[in-house]
């Protein structure tokens, strides 16, 4: 479904990822893990069109998308939830969700994905008229994911979904990712919480200082002694 080949991207003049290659197959949850500054977010931004690679290629469903505008990449079926969520704080939960369905404006079933969003995150249905800025950090993350699902993506990309969230809600977010995959949506997730991430992933890549250090199935990565020592403290 997604193929990133030998991509190098610079951020603010500095090379953030260098010759990185990853593959994502339809129906998978694929994790990209690593420490702060490893280049994980830059990788997602490059795929989403927020950053343009210096070299390499990004292919989605057999067509190159590197260099395309972000809204065109979204229209092709890739939804991106950035690290800072980028909600509209003064708009209601309902209005934020509706903005996610802008590609389907004017269509009778524009709000069709709401049923899925409310099944995944029931508390959003209880807060439809609240402004987004009044939600907790975990609820805002649920809203950001919900808004992305309103675009009806085939590939959902999540950048540090556990950041700034209380532990109880972190578990809810990760369980929601598994349920999203079960609906047929492929997921590419970037995370620092490697143990929790590997628990829900099929395969994983480890980035270190902008380069691909390791790849394999989630169980292979989890059992690797270098990963356990460097990232899990075991």
C-alpha positions in Angstrom: 0.0 0.0 0.0 2.7 2.5 1.0 6.3 2.4 -0.1 8.9 4.9 1.1 12.2 4.4 -0.8 15.5 6.0 0.2 13.9 9.2 1.4 16.1 12.0 2.7 14.3 15.1 4.1 15.8 18.2 5.7 13.9 20.2 8.4 14.9 23.8 9.0 18.1 23.3 7.0 19.2 20.2 8.8 18.9 16.6 7.5 16.3 15.0 9.7 16.0 11.6 7.9 18.6 10.1 5.6 17.9 7.3 3.0 15.0 5.9 5.0 12.9 3.1 3.5 9.8 1.6 4.9 6.9 -0.5 3.6 3.3 -0.7 4.9 1.0 -3.5 3.6 -2.8 -3.2 3.6 -4.4 -4.1 6.9 -1.3 -3.8 9.0 -0.5 -1.7 12.1 3.1 -0.6 11.5 5.1 1.2 14.2 8.0 3.6 13.8 9.7 4.0 17.1 12.7 5.8 18.5 13.9 8.5 20.8 13.2 12.2 20.5 15.0 13.7 17.5 15.2 10.4 15.7 13.2 11.7 12.7 10.0 9.9 13.3 7.7 13.0 12.9 9.6 14.2 9.8 9.0 10.8 8.2 5.2 11.2 8.6 5.3 14.8 7.5 7.1 13.7 4.4 4.5 11.1 3.6 1.7 13.5 4.3 3.1 16.2 2.1 3.9 18.7 4.9 7.6 18.3 4.1 9.2 17.7 0.7 12.0 15.2 0.4 15.4 16.1 -1.0 15.6 12.7 -2.6 13.8 9.4 -2.7 10.2 8.5 -3.4 6.9 7.9 -1.6 4.4 5.7 -3.4 0.8 5.0 -2.3 -1.2 2.4 -4.1 1.3 2.3 -6.9 1.3 6.1 -7.6 4.0 8.5 -6.5 2.8 11.2 -4.1 6.0 12.9 -2.9 5.8 16.5 -3.8 2.0 16.5 -4.0 -0.1 19.0 -2.0 -1.4 17.8 1.4 -5.1 18.1 0.5 -4.5 16.0 -2.6 -2.7 13.3 -0.6 -5.7 13.4 1.9 -8.1 12.9 -1.0 -6.2 9.8 -2.1 -6.9 8.2 1.2 -4.2 9.1 3.7 -5.2 10.8 6.9 -2.5 12.4 9.2 -3.0 13.2 12.9 0.0 15.5 13.8 1.8 15.6 17.1 0.1 18.8 18.2 -3.4 17.7 17.0 -4.2 21.0 15.3 -7.8 21.2 16.5 -9.9 24.3 16.1 -10.0 25.2 19.9 -13.0 27.5 19.8 -15.1 25.3 17.6 -17.3 22.6 19.1 -16.5 18.9 19.0 -19.2 18.5 16.3 -17.8 21.3 14.1 -14.3 19.9 14.4 -15.6 16.5 13.2 -17.6 18.0 10.4 -14.5 19.8 9.1 -12.9 16.4 8.7 -15.5 15.5 6.2 -14.9 18.5 3.9 -14.1 16.2 1.0 -17.7 15.0 1.1 -19.4 18.4 1.6 -22.8 18.5 -0.2 -23.2 14.7 0.0 -26.1 13.2 1.9 -23.9 10.8 3.8 -21.2 13.4 4.7 -21.5 12.5 8.4 -21.6 8.7 7.8 -18.3 8.0 9.6 -19.7 9.6 12.9 -21.1 6.2 13.9 -17.6 4.7 13.8 -16.1 7.6 15.6 -18.7 7.4 18.4 -18.2 3.6 18.8 -14.5 4.1 19.1 -14.8 7.2 21.4 -18.2 7.3 23.1 -17.3 10.3 25.3 -17.1 12.4 22.1 -20.8 11.9 21.5 -21.4 13.2 25.1 -19.5 16.4 24.4 -20.6 17.3 20.9 -21.5 20.9 21.8 -18.4 21.6 23.9 -15.6 23.6 22.5 -12.5 21.6 21.7 -10.4 23.7 24.1 -12.4 22.5 27.1 -11.6 18.8 26.5 -8.8 17.0 28.4 -5.6 16.1 26.5 -6.8 12.6 26.0 -10.2 13.7 24.7 -8.6 16.1 22.3 -6.5 13.3 21.0 -9.7 11.2 20.5 -11.2 14.2 18.6 -8.1 14.6 16.4 -8.3 10.9 15.5 -12.0 11.1 15.0 -11.7 14.1 12.7 -9.1 12.1 10.6 -11.5 9.2 10.4 -14.1 11.5 8.9 -12.0 11.7 5.8 -12.7 8.0 5.3 -9.0 7.1 5.1 -7.5 3.8 3.9 -4.2 4.7 5.7 -4.3 6.5 9.1 -1.0 8.0 10.3 -0.7 8.9 14.0 2.2 11.0 15.4 2.8 10.4 19.1 -0.8 9.8 20.0 0.1 9.2 23.7 1.9 12.5 24.2 0.5 14.6 27.1 -2.2 12.0 28.0 -2.8 10.4 31.4 -1.9 6.7 31.5 -5.5 5.4 31.6 -6.5 7.3 28.4 -3.2 6.1 26.7 -4.5 2.6 27.0 -7.8 3.6 25.5 -6.0 5.3 22.5 -4.0 2.2 21.8 -7.0 -0.1 22.1 -8.8 2.2 19.7 -6.0 1.8 17.2 -6.5 -1.9 17.2 -10.2 -1.5 16.6 -9.5 0.9 13.8 -7.4 -1.7 12.1 -10.2 -4.2 12.6 -12.5 -1.9 10.5 -10.1 -2.3 7.5 -8.1 0.9 8.0 -4.3 0.5 7.8 -2.3 2.3 10.5 1.1 3.8 10.6 2.0 5.0 14.1 5.0 6.9 15.4 5.6 6.6 19.1 8.1 6.9 21.9 6.2 4.4 24.1 7.8 1.5 22.4 6.5 -1.3 24.6 2.8 -0.3 24.2 3.3 0.4 20.5 4.8 -3.0 19.8 2.0 -4.6 21.7 -0.5 -3.6 19.0 1.8 -3.5 15.9 2.4 -6.2 13.3 5.8 -4.9 12.3 8.1 -2.1 13.4 11.0 0.1 12.4 13.4 1.7 14.7 14.9 5.1 13.8 18.0 6.5 15.3 19.4 10.0 14.5 17.5 10.0 11.2 18.6 6.6 9.9 16.8 3.2 9.9 18.5 1.1 12.6 16.3 -2.0 12.7 13.2 -3.5 11.3 11.2 -6.7 11.8 8.0 -8.1 13.2 6.8 -6.6 16.5 7.8 -9.7 18.4 11.3 -9.7 16.9 11.9 -6.1 17.8 10.5 -6.6 21.3 12.8 -9.5 21.9 15.9 -7.8 20.5 18.4 -7.3 23.4 19.6 -4.0 22.0 16.1 -2.6 21.9 15.3 -3.9 25.3 18.3 -2.3 26.8 18.2 1.0 24.9 14.5 1.7 24.9 12.8 -0.5 27.5 15.4 -0.3 30.3 15.5 -4.1 30.5 
